[in-house]
Amino acid sequence: MDREIMRMAEQIKALSNVAVLQYTNIVNDILDGNTTDVQEIAYIMDGMLDFCQFNEMLLLFKRLCRGLYLKHPELVQDYILYYRKMWDE
């Protein structure tokens, strides 16, 4: 059973690494102004939150929040609260 749990943990970490790679390109598009639809950005942030227990995704999420704050402060504030409810102890 312990081996099975370790195997599952390794798979989740591997999936998070793939997610960071994928979301990095998406975040870059948003910050470059190529993606501007607020609903689409919110959808993307929803997906990122699922992986924010991993430091690499959390750093990417923070980068996105900082980059969006001046244009969409309410959206960023909402997602910071969502993050805190999900992951902050």
N, C-alpha and C positions, 0 to 999 in steps of 0.2 A: 504494500500500500504506500509506503514512504517513497519508493521508486516511482510509482505512478504519479504521486503528487509532485515530485521533483520534475518529472517529465512534462507534466502539464504546466508547471511554472516556467520551465525553459521555453515551451511553445508560446506562452503568453508574452514572454520577454522578446522572443524572436518576432512575433507579430507586432509588438510595439515598435521595434526597430524599423520594420517595413512601413508602419504608419508614419513614423517621423520622417522617413525619406519622402513619402508621398505628400504629406502635409507641408513639408518645407517648400516644395514647388508651388503649392496652392497658396501658402502664406505670402510667398514672394509675389505672386500675381496680385493678390489683394493689396499689398503694400505698394506695389508699382502702379496701382490704379487700374489694372486690367479687369478686376472683378469689383463691381461697385454696388450690386444689388444687395440691400440690407438683409433680405430674407435668405439669400444664398450664403451670405457671410455668417448669419446666425446658424444656419444648418451646418456649415463647416465647423463652427466653434462647438456645436453640440457633439460632433464626431471627435473633435480633439479632446473634449472633456473626458471621454471614455478612457483615454490613455494618460491622463495627467498625473497618475500615481507614479509615473516614470519621469525622472528628472529631465531627460532630453525633450520630451513633449511639453512638460511644464515650462521649460525655457522658451520653447517655440510659441506656446500659448501666451506667455508674458510679452514676448516680442510683438505678437499680433495685437494684443491689447494696447500696448504703448503706441503702436503705429496708428491705431484706429481711434484713439481717445479723442483727439481734437475734432474729428469728423462725426463720430458716433458715441458721444460720452454715455448716453443712456444704455446703449447696447453693451458697452464695455463694463459698465457698473453692474448690469444684470448678470453678465457672465462671470464676473469676479464673485458675485454672491453665489451663483450656481456652483462654482468651483469650491468655494468655502463649505457649502452644504455637503458636497460630495466627498471632498478630500481633506479639508482642513480639520485638524484635531482640536 
